[in-house]
Every structure is written in structure tokens, then in C-alpha cells.
Amino acid sequence: MRSVLLGAATGLAVLFTVVPPATAQLTTRAAQAAAPEAGNTGNTWNAGHAGNRVVYGWAVRSGNSAFSITPRRAVRGQVGESGLLAWELGRKAGAPLTIRYTGRLDFRQVNRTCGRPSAGYPYDTSDRSAYGTRKCSSAHLRKLLKDRIPVRVEYTGALVAVKVRELVLP
């Protein structure tokens, strides 16, 4: 709600109060309630940073400094009885996105050597969430995107990638 006082300099006091319609407030509340809190559905949602969204899927090069990704449902689970965590990318969860990236991109890869595809356990580096931990440059991402790679992408509303994390697959 916003109130505006007009005409005070001329001796007239006119007060306007602007209230958004109830349907707009309801829509916003419904959208907030529908947004998932956990990060494993593959849908886009607020990733903790104002305005950023997250998507899981297979990324493939789409021109210079851009990649195309089809959102997929992602589920993290254990691999057999080993206790190792890995991601499984399921069915499609939305329309394909073309996301641009810059040299300031925070890219974390699974392989210990930047720019090379994943070599498998025990040659890979990953954290407790089964994301890559090896910090690499955007040039290494460009090299990897010649083939498709499984990723978690945090991007802005303008479809510019902020963080890209390679996923550990079973």
C-alpha cells in the first residue's frame, strides 16, 4: 500500500492511497507457497539469491558463450550399497532454455583435471551433495560442452548463468 500527498504547497491536501488488487496478492502468496523448499525437483525456483533460479539437466553448446539445457527432474540417491551419492536425471520438466555465460562464471567440475570429462570414482572430486568441487574457468566449460554434460545451473532472470555445477552420475 502506498500513500501520496499532493497539492500541499498550494494549501490543498489530497491524499491518494493505492492498494494492489486482492487477486494480485493472492497470486503472489500462491506462488510462494507452491515454490519447493528442497532443491531436487528439476523445476526452476528461487535459489536463495534474489532473482536467481536453478535448473538441472543436460547442457550442450549453443553458440559462443551459451549453452542449451532442457530442464529435467533430478533425484539424488545412493549407488547400490556403496554409500556413494549420485544424481539421476529423469523426464523433462520444462521447455529448453538457452543460457549465456561470461568469464566471471563460477564453474565447478567433477574431474580433477579441468576441461576433461568425468573419469569415475575414485578419480573424481565431489562434495556431500554429489556436485563437482574442482574450480575451473569458463574456457574449460566451453571445452566440455562439445558433448553434453549433466549440470545444475543457477541463473538470473535475464538467462545469464551465475553458477554451474557438474553432477556426479551413477
C-alpha positions in Angstrom: 0.0 0.0 0.0 1.3 3.4 -0.9 0.0 6.8 0.1 0.8 10.0 -1.8 0.2 13.6 -0.6 -0.4 16.0 -3.4 -1.0 19.8 -3.5 0.3 20.5 0.0 2.2 23.6 -1.3 -1.0 25.3 -2.6 -3.0 24.7 0.6 -5.0 21.8 -0.8 -4.4 18.4 0.8 -5.3 15.5 -1.4 -4.4 12.0 -0.3 -4.4 9.1 -2.7 -4.0 5.5 -1.3 -3.1 2.9 -3.8 -3.8 -0.7 -2.9 -3.0 -3.6 -5.2 -6.0 -5.8 -6.1 -6.6 -8.8 -3.9 -6.1 -11.2 -6.8 -2.5 -9.9 -7.2 -1.8 -10.5 -3.6 -3.4 -14.0 -3.7 -1.4 -14.9 -6.8 1.9 -13.9 -5.1 1.1 -15.9 -2.0 0.1 -18.9 -4.0 3.3 -18.8 -6.0 5.4 -18.5 -2.8 3.6 -21.5 -1.3 4.0 -23.6 -4.4 7.7 -23.0 -4.6 9.6 -26.1 -3.4 12.0 -25.7 -0.5 14.3 -28.6 -1.3 16.4 -28.4 -4.4 15.9 -31.7 -6.2 12.7 -31.4 -8.4 14.4 -30.1 -11.5 12.0 -27.2 -11.7 13.1 -23.6 -11.5 12.8 -21.7 -8.2 14.4 -19.1 -6.2 17.9 -20.4 -5.2 18.5 -18.3 -2.1 19.8 -15.3 -4.1 17.2 -12.7 -5.0 16.2 -13.2 -8.6 18.3 -16.3 -9.3 16.7 -19.6 -10.4 18.1 -23.2 -10.6 17.7 -25.8 -13.2 19.0 -29.4 -13.6 19.6 -31.1 -16.9 21.9 -32.0 -19.8 23.8 -29.0 -21.2 25.1 -28.8 -24.7 26.9 -25.9 -26.5 24.7 -23.4 -28.3 26.9 -20.8 -29.9 29.6 -18.7 -28.4 29.4 -18.4 -24.6 26.0 -20.0 -24.4 24.5 -23.4 -23.8 21.2 -25.0 -24.2 19.6 -27.0 -21.4 16.4 -29.0 -21.2 15.1 -29.0 -17.6 14.9 -32.5 -16.1 13.7 -33.9 -12.9 16.7 -34.6 -10.7 16.9 -37.1 -7.9 19.9 -37.7 -5.7 20.4 -41.2 -4.2 22.9 -43.8 -3.3 24.7 -46.0 -5.8 24.0 -49.6 -4.7 25.3 -50.5 -1.3 28.5 -48.4 -1.7 27.1 -45.4 0.1 28.3 -43.0 -2.7 25.8 -40.3 -3.7 24.9 -39.7 -7.3 22.2 -37.8 -9.3 19.7 -39.4 -11.7 18.2 -37.1 -14.4 14.7 -38.2 -15.2 12.0 -37.0 -17.5 11.7 -33.5 -18.9 10.4 -30.8 -16.6 10.0 -27.8 -18.9 10.9 -26.2 -22.2 14.5 -25.9 -23.4 16.5 -22.8 -22.2 19.4 -21.1 -23.9 21.6 -19.7 -21.1 24.5 -17.4 -21.7 27.7 -17.2 -19.5 30.6 -14.9 -19.0 34.2 -15.2 -17.9 33.1 -14.5 -14.3 31.1 -17.7 -14.2 31.6 -19.9 -11.1 32.1 -23.4 -12.7 32.8 -26.5 -10.6 33.8 -29.7 -12.4 33.8 -33.3 -11.2 37.1 -34.4 -12.8 40.3 -33.4 -11.0 41.7 -32.1 -14.4 39.8 -29.2 -15.7 38.4 -29.5 -19.2 38.3 -33.3 -19.3 35.1 -35.5 -19.0 34.4 -37.3 -15.7 36.7 -40.2 -15.1 34.6 -42.0 -12.5 35.3 -42.9 -8.8 38.0 -42.6 -7.3 39.4 -40.1 -9.8 36.6 -37.5 -9.4 36.1 -34.8 -6.8 32.7 -34.1 -5.4 31.1 -32.8 -2.2 28.4 -34.2 0.1 25.7 -33.2 -2.4 27.3 -35.0 -5.3 28.3 -31.8 -7.1 31.7 -31.2 -8.7 34.2 -29.3 -6.4 37.1 -28.6 -8.8 37.0 -24.8 -9.6 37.5 -24.3 -13.3 37.2 -21.5 -15.8 34.5 -20.7 -18.3 37.0 -21.8 -21.1 37.0 -25.3 -19.6 33.2 -25.3 -19.6 33.3 -24.3 -23.3 35.6 -27.3 -24.0 33.4 -29.7 -22.1 30.2 -28.5 -23.9 31.3 -30.2 -27.1 29.5 -33.2 -25.7 26.5 -33.0 -23.3 27.2 -32.8 -19.6 24.9 -33.2 -16.6 24.7 -29.9 -14.7 23.0 -27.8 -12.1 22.8 -24.2 -13.3 22.0 -21.2 -11.2 21.0 -18.3 -13.5 19.5 -14.8 -13.4 16.1 -13.8 -14.8 18.0 -12.5 -17.9 19.2 -16.1 -18.6 22.8 -15.5 -17.7 24.5 -18.3 -15.7 25.9 -17.4 -12.3 27.0 -20.9 -11.1 27.3 -24.1 -13.0 27.9 -27.4 -11.1 28.6 -30.6 -12.8 26.7 -33.5 -11.4 28.0 -36.9 -10.3 26.1 -39.7 -12.2 25.9 -43.3 -11.2 
